[in-house]
Amino acid sequence: MRRVTIPTIKIDARKCKGCSYCVKFCPKDLIYLSTNFNENGYHPAVFTKEENCTGCGLCGLVCPDVAILVYK
C-alpha cells in the first residue's frame, strides 16, 4: 500500500514582508495576510487548511524574500 503524505508549507514570519504574492498565486486560496505585525512591522503571510494543499510550490517560487518552504 502506498503511503500518502500531505504537503506542508512553512512560512517564516520574520522574513515575510507581506507582499501578498503567495496569496495571489495560491490556486487553493490557502494563504492570507495576518492582521498582526511581525517584528519588522509587516503583516506576514499565514498558511491555513493544510489538508487542502496540493503542494504545487507556487507560493515558494514567487516569494521574493525566500520566506516560504514547501515540503512534499
N, CA, C and O atoms as a Maestro MAE file, in Angstrom:
{
 s_m_m2io_version
 :::
 2.0.0
}

f_m_ct {
 s_m_title
 :::
 protein
 m_atom[288] {
  # First column is atom index #
  i_m_mmod_type
  r_m_x_coord
  r_m_y_coord
  r_m_z_coord
  i_m_residue_number
  s_m_chain_name
  s_m_pdb_residue_name
  s_m_pdb_atom_name
  i_m_atomic_number
  :::
  1 25 0.845 -1.179 0.000 1 A "MET " " N  " 7
  2 3 0.000 0.000 0.000 1 A "MET " " CA " 6
  3 2 0.891 1.243 0.000 1 A "MET " " C  " 6
  4 15 1.886 1.309 0.722 1 A "MET " " O  " 8
  5 25 0.526 2.201 -0.801 2 A "ARG " " N  " 7
  6 3 1.301 3.433 -0.946 2 A "ARG " " CA " 6
  7 2 0.987 4.413 0.180 2 A "ARG " " C  " 6
  8 15 -0.174 4.642 0.520 2 A "ARG " " O  " 8
  9 25 2.032 4.979 0.744 3 A "ARG " " N  " 7
  10 3 1.867 5.949 1.821 3 A "ARG " " CA " 6
  11 2 1.560 7.328 1.230 3 A "ARG " " C  " 6
  12 15 2.276 7.798 0.346 3 A "ARG " " O  " 8
  13 25 0.520 7.960 1.708 4 A "VAL " " N  " 7
  14 3 0.125 9.280 1.224 4 A "VAL " " CA " 6
  15 2 0.624 10.327 2.217 4 A "VAL " " C  " 6
  16 15 0.347 10.250 3.414 4 A "VAL " " O  " 8
  17 25 1.359 11.299 1.703 5 A "THR " " N  " 7
  18 3 1.834 12.378 2.567 5 A "THR " " CA " 6
  19 2 1.146 13.681 2.190 5 A "THR " " C  " 6
  20 15 0.882 13.953 1.019 5 A "THR " " O  " 8
  21 25 0.869 14.462 3.194 6 A "ILE " " N  " 7
  22 3 0.231 15.759 2.975 6 A "ILE " " CA " 6
  23 2 1.332 16.808 2.853 6 A "ILE " " C  " 6
  24 15 2.193 16.902 3.727 6 A "ILE " " O  " 8
  25 25 1.315 17.592 1.783 7 A "PRO " " N  " 7
  26 3 2.316 18.656 1.637 7 A "PRO " " CA " 6
  27 2 2.211 19.650 2.795 7 A "PRO " " C  " 6
  28 15 1.123 19.908 3.310 7 A "PRO " " O  " 8
  29 25 3.333 20.190 3.187 8 A "THR " " N  " 7
  30 3 3.368 21.157 4.277 8 A "THR " " CA " 6
  31 2 4.077 22.423 3.821 8 A "THR " " C  " 6
  32 15 5.102 22.366 3.141 8 A "THR " " O  " 8
  33 25 3.525 23.550 4.200 9 A "ILE " " N  " 7
  34 3 4.116 24.844 3.882 9 A "ILE " " CA " 6
  35 2 4.581 25.465 5.196 9 A "ILE " " C  " 6
  36 15 3.826 25.519 6.167 9 A "ILE " " O  " 8
  37 25 5.813 25.927 5.221 10 A "LYS " " N  " 7
  38 3 6.340 26.629 6.397 10 A "LYS " " CA " 6
  39 2 6.669 28.061 5.984 10 A "LYS " " C  " 6
  40 15 7.469 28.292 5.077 10 A "LYS " " O  " 8
  41 25 6.045 29.010 6.661 11 A "ILE " " N  " 7
  42 3 6.276 30.425 6.374 11 A "ILE " " CA " 6
  43 2 7.038 31.036 7.543 11 A "ILE " " C  " 6
  44 15 6.589 30.978 8.687 11 A "ILE " " O  " 8
  45 25 8.186 31.615 7.247 12 A "ASP " " N  " 7
  46 3 8.984 32.291 8.268 12 A "ASP " " CA " 6
  47 2 8.466 33.722 8.395 12 A "ASP " " C  " 6
  48 15 8.796 34.585 7.581 12 A "ASP " " O  " 8
  49 25 7.662 33.962 9.412 13 A "ALA " " N  " 7
  50 3 7.019 35.271 9.597 13 A "ALA " " CA " 6
  51 2 8.034 36.392 9.792 13 A "ALA " " C  " 6
  52 15 7.741 37.551 9.500 13 A "ALA " " O  " 8
  53 25 9.220 36.057 10.281 14 A "ARG " " N  " 7
  54 3 10.252 37.087 10.484 14 A "ARG " " CA " 6
  55 2 10.802 37.602 9.159 14 A "ARG " " C  " 6
  56 15 11.185 38.768 9.056 14 A "ARG " " O  " 8
  57 25 10.844 36.737 8.143 15 A "LYS " " N  " 7
  58 3 11.368 37.132 6.830 15 A "LYS " " CA " 6
  59 2 10.304 37.774 5.941 15 A "LYS " " C  " 6
  60 15 10.626 38.570 5.059 15 A "LYS " " O  " 8
  61 25 9.045 37.428 6.172 16 A "CYS " " N  " 7
  62 3 7.946 37.870 5.307 16 A "CYS " " CA " 6
  63 2 7.727 39.376 5.406 16 A "CYS " " C  " 6
  64 15 7.675 39.942 6.498 16 A "CYS " " O  " 8
  65 25 7.598 40.018 4.232 17 A "LYS " " N  " 7
  66 3 7.341 41.458 4.178 17 A "LYS " " CA " 6
  67 2 5.914 41.776 3.728 17 A "LYS " " C  " 6
  68 15 5.592 42.928 3.436 17 A "LYS " " O  " 8
  69 25 5.065 40.754 3.676 18 A "GLY " " N  " 7
  70 3 3.663 40.980 3.372 18 A "GLY " " CA " 6
  71 2 3.369 41.444 1.963 18 A "GLY " " C  " 6
  72 15 2.412 42.190 1.752 18 A "GLY " " O  " 8
  73 25 4.164 41.026 0.990 19 A "CYS " " N  " 7
  74 3 3.962 41.468 -0.400 19 A "CYS " " CA " 6
  75 2 2.688 40.881 -1.012 19 A "CYS " " C  " 6
  76 15 2.152 41.433 -1.973 19 A "CYS " " O  " 8
  77 25 2.208 39.781 -0.469 20 A "SER " " N  " 7
  78 3 0.988 39.062 -0.868 20 A "SER " " CA " 6
  79 2 1.086 38.324 -2.204 20 A "SER " " C  " 6
  80 15 0.058 37.915 -2.744 20 A "SER " " O  " 8
  81 25 2.282 38.145 -2.748 21 A "TYR " " N  " 7
  82 3 2.417 37.341 -3.971 21 A "TYR " " CA " 6
  83 2 1.913 35.919 -3.728 21 A "TYR " " C  " 6
  84 15 1.209 35.354 -4.565 21 A "TYR " " O  " 8
  85 25 2.270 35.349 -2.590 22 A "CYS " " N  " 7
  86 3 1.844 33.980 -2.287 22 A "CYS " " CA " 6
  87 2 0.320 33.892 -2.189 22 A "CYS " " C  " 6
  88 15 -0.279 32.901 -2.606 22 A "CYS " " O  " 8
  89 25 -0.292 34.919 -1.643 23 A "VAL " " N  " 7
  90 3 -1.753 34.958 -1.518 23 A "VAL " " CA " 6
  91 2 -2.388 34.943 -2.907 23 A "VAL " " C  " 6
  92 15 -3.356 34.222 -3.145 23 A "VAL " " O  " 8
  93 25 -1.842 35.738 -3.816 24 A "LYS " " N  " 7
  94 3 -2.385 35.845 -5.172 24 A "LYS " " CA " 6
  95 2 -2.163 34.582 -5.998 24 A "LYS " " C  " 6
  96 15 -3.009 34.221 -6.816 24 A "LYS " " O  " 8
  97 25 -1.025 33.904 -5.791 25 A "PHE " " N  " 7
  98 3 -0.680 32.764 -6.630 25 A "PHE " " CA " 6
  99 2 -1.156 31.415 -6.109 25 A "PHE " " C  " 6
  100 15 -1.130 30.440 -6.860 25 A "PHE " " O  " 8
  101 25 -1.586 31.320 -4.865 26 A "CYS " " N  " 7
  102 3 -2.059 30.034 -4.335 26 A "CYS " " CA " 6
  103 2 -3.364 29.652 -5.034 26 A "CYS " " C  " 6
  104 15 -4.369 30.348 -4.886 26 A "CYS " " O  " 8
  105 25 -3.360 28.544 -5.802 27 A "PRO " " N  " 7
  106 3 -4.565 28.163 -6.544 27 A "PRO " " CA " 6
  107 2 -5.718 27.714 -5.650 27 A "PRO " " C  " 6
  108 15 -6.863 27.668 -6.099 27 A "PRO " " O  " 8
  109 25 -5.432 27.385 -4.402 28 A "LYS " " N  " 7
  110 3 -6.464 26.921 -3.473 28 A "LYS " " CA " 6
  111 2 -6.860 27.976 -2.440 28 A "LYS " " C  " 6
  112 15 -7.678 27.705 -1.562 28 A "LYS " " O  " 8
  113 25 -6.283 29.181 -2.539 29 A "ASP " " N  " 7
  114 3 -6.574 30.270 -1.592 29 A "ASP " " CA " 6
  115 2 -6.359 29.846 -0.131 29 A "ASP " " C  " 6
  116 15 -7.217 30.067 0.724 29 A "ASP " " O  " 8
  117 25 -5.209 29.239 0.132 30 A "LEU " " N  " 7
  118 3 -4.908 28.740 1.471 30 A "LEU " " CA " 6
  119 2 -3.981 29.657 2.266 30 A "LEU " " C  " 6
  120 15 -3.618 29.345 3.400 30 A "LEU " " O  " 8
  121 25 -3.602 30.778 1.677 31 A "ILE " " N  " 7
  122 3 -2.693 31.708 2.346 31 A "ILE " " CA " 6
  123 2 -3.359 33.080 2.427 31 A "ILE " " C  " 6
  124 15 -3.985 33.539 1.472 31 A "ILE " " O  " 8
  125 25 -3.214 33.716 3.570 32 A "TYR " " N  " 7
  126 3 -3.744 35.069 3.744 32 A "TYR " " CA " 6
  127 2 -2.734 35.889 4.542 32 A "TYR " " C  " 6
  128 15 -1.815 35.327 5.137 32 A "TYR " " O  " 8
  129 25 -2.893 37.192 4.560 33 A "LEU " " N  " 7
  130 3 -2.017 38.048 5.351 33 A "LEU " " CA " 6
  131 2 -2.615 38.235 6.740 33 A "LEU " " C  " 6
  132 15 -3.805 38.515 6.887 33 A "LEU " " O  " 8
  133 25 -1.781 38.078 7.740 34 A "SER " " N  " 7
  134 3 -2.197 38.221 9.129 34 A "SER " " CA " 6
  135 2 -2.592 39.666 9.427 34 A "SER " " C  " 6
  136 15 -2.115 40.597 8.777 34 A "SER " " O  " 8
  137 25 -3.451 39.840 10.397 35 A "THR " " N  " 7
  138 3 -3.789 41.189 10.857 35 A "THR " " CA " 6
  139 2 -2.766 41.670 11.885 35 A "THR " " C  " 6
  140 15 -2.724 42.854 12.220 35 A "THR " " O  " 8
  141 25 -1.944 40.747 12.382 36 A "ASN " " N  " 7
  142 3 -0.883 41.085 13.340 36 A "ASN " " CA " 6
  143 2 0.381 41.498 12.597 36 A "ASN " " C  " 6
  144 15 0.559 41.169 11.424 36 A "ASN " " O  " 8
  145 25 1.239 42.210 13.278 37 A "PHE " " N  " 7
  146 3 2.515 42.640 12.709 37 A "PHE " " CA " 6
  147 2 3.634 41.706 13.150 37 A "PHE " " C  " 6
  148 15 3.605 41.171 14.258 37 A "PHE " " O  " 8
  149 25 4.623 41.512 12.274 38 A "ASN " " N  " 7
  150 3 5.816 40.780 12.690 38 A "ASN " " CA " 6
  151 2 6.794 41.776 13.312 38 A "ASN " " C  " 6
  152 15 6.481 42.961 13.425 38 A "ASN " " O  " 8
  153 25 7.963 41.308 13.713 39 A "GLU " " N  " 7
  154 3 8.928 42.180 14.404 39 A "GLU " " CA " 6
  155 2 9.476 43.307 13.528 39 A "GLU " " C  " 6
  156 15 10.073 44.258 14.032 39 A "GLU " " O  " 8
  157 25 9.269 43.193 12.208 40 A "ASN " " N  " 7
  158 3 9.729 44.233 11.285 40 A "ASN " " CA " 6
  159 2 8.623 45.203 10.872 40 A "ASN " " C  " 6
  160 15 8.853 46.110 10.072 40 A "ASN " " O  " 8
  161 25 7.427 45.008 11.417 41 A "GLY " " N  " 7
  162 3 6.320 45.911 11.133 41 A "GLY " " CA " 6
  163 2 5.475 45.550 9.926 41 A "GLY " " C  " 6
  164 15 4.708 46.379 9.436 41 A "GLY " " O  " 8
  165 25 5.605 44.306 9.432 42 A "TYR " " N  " 7
  166 3 4.825 43.851 8.275 42 A "TYR " " CA " 6
  167 2 3.737 42.873 8.720 42 A "TYR " " C  " 6
  168 15 3.834 42.263 9.785 42 A "TYR " " O  " 8
  169 25 2.707 42.736 7.894 43 A "HIS " " N  " 7
  170 3 1.675 41.721 8.106 43 A "HIS " " CA " 6
  171 2 2.144 40.458 7.383 43 A "HIS " " C  " 6
  172 15 2.078 40.408 6.155 43 A "HIS " " O  " 8
  173 25 2.609 39.447 8.096 44 A "PRO " " N  " 7
  174 3 3.145 38.255 7.435 44 A "PRO " " CA " 6
  175 2 2.053 37.336 6.897 44 A "PRO " " C  " 6
  176 15 0.903 37.372 7.336 44 A "PRO " " O  " 8
  177 25 2.450 36.521 5.942 45 A "ALA " " N  " 7
  178 3 1.538 35.533 5.370 45 A "ALA " " CA " 6
  179 2 1.305 34.402 6.370 45 A "ALA " " C  " 6
  180 15 2.181 34.062 7.165 45 A "ALA " " O  " 8
  181 25 0.108 33.831 6.311 46 A "VAL " " N  " 7
  182 3 -0.275 32.719 7.185 46 A "VAL " " CA " 6
  183 2 -0.861 31.617 6.314 46 A "VAL " " C  " 6
  184 15 -1.681 31.881 5.434 46 A "VAL " " O  " 8
  185 25 -0.437 30.382 6.562 47 A "PHE " " N  " 7
  186 3 -0.922 29.213 5.825 47 A "PHE " " CA " 6
  187 2 -2.047 28.569 6.620 47 A "PHE " " C  " 6
  188 15 -1.917 28.361 7.827 47 A "PHE " " O  " 8
  189 25 -3.141 28.255 5.957 48 A "THR " " N  " 7
  190 3 -4.293 27.666 6.624 48 A "THR " " CA " 6
  191 2 -4.803 26.460 5.839 48 A "THR " " C  " 6
  192 15 -4.473 26.303 4.663 48 A "THR " " O  " 8
  193 25 -5.583 25.630 6.460 49 A "LYS " " N  " 7
  194 3 -6.198 24.449 5.834 49 A "LYS " " CA " 6
  195 2 -5.157 23.570 5.137 49 A "LYS " " C  " 6
  196 15 -5.269 23.269 3.949 49 A "LYS " " O  " 8
  197 25 -4.157 23.172 5.897 50 A "GLU " " N  " 7
  198 3 -3.046 22.369 5.387 50 A "GLU " " CA " 6
  199 2 -3.509 21.142 4.599 50 A "GLU " " C  " 6
  200 15 -2.869 20.753 3.621 50 A "GLU " " O  " 8
  201 25 -4.600 20.543 5.015 51 A "GLU " " N  " 7
  202 3 -5.090 19.327 4.355 51 A "GLU " " CA " 6
  203 2 -5.555 19.567 2.923 51 A "GLU " " C  " 6
  204 15 -5.683 18.612 2.156 51 A "GLU " " O  " 8
  205 25 -5.812 20.817 2.542 52 A "ASN " " N  " 7
  206 3 -6.263 21.130 1.184 52 A "ASN " " CA " 6
  207 2 -5.130 21.505 0.228 52 A "ASN " " C  " 6
  208 15 -5.365 21.720 -0.961 52 A "ASN " " O  " 8
  209 25 -3.908 21.582 0.745 53 A "CYS " " N  " 7
  210 3 -2.756 21.985 -0.069 53 A "CYS " " CA " 6
  211 2 -2.374 20.876 -1.050 53 A "CYS " " C  " 6
  212 15 -2.320 19.703 -0.680 53 A "CYS " " O  " 8
  213 25 -2.111 21.255 -2.296 54 A "THR " " N  " 7
  214 3 -1.701 20.287 -3.320 54 A "THR " " CA " 6
  215 2 -0.188 20.150 -3.393 54 A "THR " " C  " 6
  216 15 0.322 19.231 -4.034 54 A "THR " " O  " 8
  217 25 0.528 21.051 -2.744 55 A "GLY " " N  " 7
  218 3 1.988 21.018 -2.779 55 A "GLY " " CA " 6
  219 2 2.567 21.500 -4.089 55 A "GLY " " C  " 6
  220 15 3.674 21.108 -4.458 55 A "GLY " " O  " 8
  221 25 1.842 22.342 -4.797 56 A "CYS " " N  " 7
  222 3 2.293 22.820 -6.111 56 A "CYS " " CA " 6
  223 2 3.578 23.639 -6.017 56 A "CYS " " C  " 6
  224 15 4.368 23.664 -6.961 56 A "CYS " " O  " 8
  225 25 3.792 24.308 -4.887 57 A "GLY " " N  " 7
  226 3 5.019 25.062 -4.678 57 A "GLY " " CA " 6
  227 2 5.047 26.466 -5.244 57 A "GLY " " C  " 6
  228 15 6.075 27.139 -5.164 57 A "GLY " " O  " 8
  229 25 3.940 26.925 -5.816 58 A "LEU " " N  " 7
  230 3 3.917 28.274 -6.392 58 A "LEU " " CA " 6
  231 2 4.219 29.352 -5.354 58 A "LEU " " C  " 6
  232 15 4.903 30.331 -5.652 58 A "LEU " " O  " 8
  233 25 3.716 29.173 -4.156 59 A "CYS " " N  " 7
  234 3 3.940 30.180 -3.114 59 A "CYS " " CA " 6
  235 2 5.431 30.365 -2.840 59 A "CYS " " C  " 6
  236 15 5.912 31.491 -2.712 59 A "CYS " " O  " 8
  237 25 6.148 29.263 -2.753 60 A "GLY " " N  " 7
  238 3 7.584 29.329 -2.512 60 A "GLY " " CA " 6
  239 2 8.357 29.905 -3.681 60 A "GLY " " C  " 6
  240 15 9.359 30.595 -3.493 60 A "GLY " " O  " 8
  241 25 7.892 29.622 -4.886 61 A "LEU " " N  " 7
  242 3 8.572 30.129 -6.079 61 A "LEU " " CA " 6
  243 2 8.438 31.639 -6.236 61 A "LEU " " C  " 6
  244 15 9.379 32.303 -6.671 61 A "LEU " " O  " 8
  245 25 7.285 32.181 -5.888 62 A "VAL " " N  " 7
  246 3 7.056 33.614 -6.101 62 A "VAL " " CA " 6
  247 2 7.493 34.489 -4.926 62 A "VAL " " C  " 6
  248 15 7.487 35.715 -5.038 62 A "VAL " " O  " 8
  249 25 7.868 33.883 -3.810 63 A "CYS " " N  " 7
  250 3 8.244 34.658 -2.627 63 A "CYS " " CA " 6
  251 2 9.606 35.325 -2.825 63 A "CYS " " C  " 6
  252 15 10.623 34.635 -2.896 63 A "CYS " " O  " 8
  253 25 9.641 36.659 -2.915 64 A "PRO " " N  " 7
  254 3 10.905 37.359 -3.133 64 A "PRO " " CA " 6
  255 2 11.811 37.369 -1.900 64 A "PRO " " C  " 6
  256 15 12.996 37.682 -2.008 64 A "PRO " " O  " 8
  257 25 11.268 37.031 -0.743 65 A "ASP " " N  " 7
  258 3 12.039 37.058 0.498 65 A "ASP " " CA " 6
  259 2 12.492 35.674 0.954 65 A "ASP " " C  " 6
  260 15 13.096 35.537 2.018 65 A "ASP " " O  " 8
  261 25 12.208 34.661 0.163 66 A "VAL " " N  " 7
  262 3 12.542 33.264 0.482 66 A "VAL " " CA " 6
  263 2 12.049 32.926 1.895 66 A "VAL " " C  " 6
  264 15 12.766 32.323 2.695 66 A "VAL " " O  " 8
  265 25 10.827 33.324 2.173 67 A "ALA " " N  " 7
  266 3 10.231 33.107 3.489 67 A "ALA " " CA " 6
  267 2 9.349 31.867 3.527 67 A "ALA " " C  " 6
  268 15 8.821 31.517 4.583 67 A "ALA " " O  " 8
  269 25 9.181 31.192 2.378 68 A "ILE " " N  " 7
  270 3 8.281 30.044 2.309 68 A "ILE " " CA " 6
  271 2 9.031 28.807 1.846 68 A "ILE " " C  " 6
  272 15 9.721 28.824 0.827 68 A "ILE " " O  " 8
  273 25 8.884 27.732 2.615 69 A "LEU " " N  " 7
  274 3 9.436 26.434 2.240 69 A "LEU " " CA " 6
  275 2 8.277 25.476 2.033 69 A "LEU " " C  " 6
  276 15 7.333 25.454 2.823 69 A "LEU " " O  " 8
  277 25 8.349 24.686 0.973 70 A "VAL " " N  " 7
  278 3 7.309 23.712 0.663 70 A "VAL " " CA " 6
  279 2 7.900 22.326 0.834 70 A "VAL " " C  " 6
  280 15 8.892 21.984 0.191 70 A "VAL " " O  " 8
  281 25 7.291 21.527 1.702 71 A "TYR " " N  " 7
  282 3 7.716 20.146 1.930 71 A "TYR " " CA " 6
  283 2 6.666 19.223 1.348 71 A "TYR " " C  " 6
  284 15 5.488 19.307 1.695 71 A "TYR " " O  " 8
  285 25 7.101 18.338 0.456 72 A "LYS " " N  " 7
  286 3 6.159 17.404 -0.171 72 A "LYS " " CA " 6
  287 2 6.323 16.020 0.391 72 A "LYS " " C  " 6
  288 15 5.614 15.100 -0.017 72 A "LYS " " O  " 8
  :::
 }
 m_bond[287] {
  # First column is bond index #
  i_m_from
  i_m_to
  i_m_order
  :::
  1 1 2 1
  2 2 3 1
  3 3 4 2
  4 3 5 1
  5 5 6 1
  6 6 7 1
  7 7 8 2
  8 7 9 1
  9 9 10 1
  10 10 11 1
  11 11 12 2
  12 11 13 1
  13 13 14 1
  14 14 15 1
  15 15 16 2
  16 15 17 1
  17 17 18 1
  18 18 19 1
  19 19 20 2
  20 19 21 1
  21 21 22 1
  22 22 23 1
  23 23 24 2
  24 23 25 1
  25 25 26 1
  26 26 27 1
  27 27 28 2
  28 27 29 1
  29 29 30 1
  30 30 31 1
  31 31 32 2
  32 31 33 1
  33 33 34 1
  34 34 35 1
  35 35 36 2
  36 35 37 1
  37 37 38 1
  38 38 39 1
  39 39 40 2
  40 39 41 1
  41 41 42 1
  42 42 43 1
  43 43 44 2
  44 43 45 1
  45 45 46 1
  46 46 47 1
  47 47 48 2
  48 47 49 1
  49 49 50 1
  50 50 51 1
  51 51 52 2
  52 51 53 1
  53 53 54 1
  54 54 55 1
  55 55 56 2
  56 55 57 1
  57 57 58 1
  58 58 59 1
  59 59 60 2
  60 59 61 1
  61 61 62 1
  62 62 63 1
  63 63 64 2
  64 63 65 1
  65 65 66 1
  66 66 67 1
  67 67 68 2
  68 67 69 1
  69 69 70 1
  70 70 71 1
  71 71 72 2
  72 71 73 1
  73 73 74 1
  74 74 75 1
  75 75 76 2
  76 75 77 1
  77 77 78 1
  78 78 79 1
  79 79 80 2
  80 79 81 1
  81 81 82 1
  82 82 83 1
  83 83 84 2
  84 83 85 1
  85 85 86 1
  86 86 87 1
  87 87 88 2
  88 87 89 1
  89 89 90 1
  90 90 91 1
  91 91 92 2
  92 91 93 1
  93 93 94 1
  94 94 95 1
  95 95 96 2
  96 95 97 1
  97 97 98 1
  98 98 99 1
  99 99 100 2
  100 99 101 1
  101 101 102 1
  102 102 103 1
  103 103 104 2
  104 103 105 1
  105 105 106 1
  106 106 107 1
  107 107 108 2
  108 107 109 1
  109 109 110 1
  110 110 111 1
  111 111 112 2
  112 111 113 1
  113 113 114 1
  114 114 115 1
  115 115 116 2
  116 115 117 1
  117 117 118 1
  118 118 119 1
  119 119 120 2
  120 119 121 1
  121 121 122 1
  122 122 123 1
  123 123 124 2
  124 123 125 1
  125 125 126 1
  126 126 127 1
  127 127 128 2
  128 127 129 1
  129 129 130 1
  130 130 131 1
  131 131 132 2
  132 131 133 1
  133 133 134 1
  134 134 135 1
  135 135 136 2
  136 135 137 1
  137 137 138 1
  138 138 139 1
  139 139 140 2
  140 139 141 1
  141 141 142 1
  142 142 143 1
  143 143 144 2
  144 143 145 1
  145 145 146 1
  146 146 147 1
  147 147 148 2
  148 147 149 1
  149 149 150 1
  150 150 151 1
  151 151 152 2
  152 151 153 1
  153 153 154 1
  154 154 155 1
  155 155 156 2
  156 155 157 1
  157 157 158 1
  158 158 159 1
  159 159 160 2
  160 159 161 1
  161 161 162 1
  162 162 163 1
  163 163 164 2
  164 163 165 1
  165 165 166 1
  166 166 167 1
  167 167 168 2
  168 167 169 1
  169 169 170 1
  170 170 171 1
  171 171 172 2
  172 171 173 1
  173 173 174 1
  174 174 175 1
  175 175 176 2
  176 175 177 1
  177 177 178 1
  178 178 179 1
  179 179 180 2
  180 179 181 1
  181 181 182 1
  182 182 183 1
  183 183 184 2
  184 183 185 1
  185 185 186 1
  186 186 187 1
  187 187 188 2
  188 187 189 1
  189 189 190 1
  190 190 191 1
  191 191 192 2
  192 191 193 1
  193 193 194 1
  194 194 195 1
  195 195 196 2
  196 195 197 1
  197 197 198 1
  198 198 199 1
  199 199 200 2
  200 199 201 1
  201 201 202 1
  202 202 203 1
  203 203 204 2
  204 203 205 1
  205 205 206 1
  206 206 207 1
  207 207 208 2
  208 207 209 1
  209 209 210 1
  210 210 211 1
  211 211 212 2
  212 211 213 1
  213 213 214 1
  214 214 215 1
  215 215 216 2
  216 215 217 1
  217 217 218 1
  218 218 219 1
  219 219 220 2
  220 219 221 1
  221 221 222 1
  222 222 223 1
  223 223 224 2
  224 223 225 1
  225 225 226 1
  226 226 227 1
  227 227 228 2
  228 227 229 1
  229 229 230 1
  230 230 231 1
  231 231 232 2
  232 231 233 1
  233 233 234 1
  234 234 235 1
  235 235 236 2
  236 235 237 1
  237 237 238 1
  238 238 239 1
  239 239 240 2
  240 239 241 1
  241 241 242 1
  242 242 243 1
  243 243 244 2
  244 243 245 1
  245 245 246 1
  246 246 247 1
  247 247 248 2
  248 247 249 1
  249 249 250 1
  250 250 251 1
  251 251 252 2
  252 251 253 1
  253 253 254 1
  254 254 255 1
  255 255 256 2
  256 255 257 1
  257 257 258 1
  258 258 259 1
  259 259 260 2
  260 259 261 1
  261 261 262 1
  262 262 263 1
  263 263 264 2
  264 263 265 1
  265 265 266 1
  266 266 267 1
  267 267 268 2
  268 267 269 1
  269 269 270 1
  270 270 271 1
  271 271 272 2
  272 271 273 1
  273 273 274 1
  274 274 275 1
  275 275 276 2
  276 275 277 1
  277 277 278 1
  278 278 279 1
  279 279 280 2
  280 279 281 1
  281 281 282 1
  282 282 283 1
  283 283 284 2
  284 283 285 1
  285 285 286 1
  286 286 287 1
  287 287 288 2
  :::
 }
}
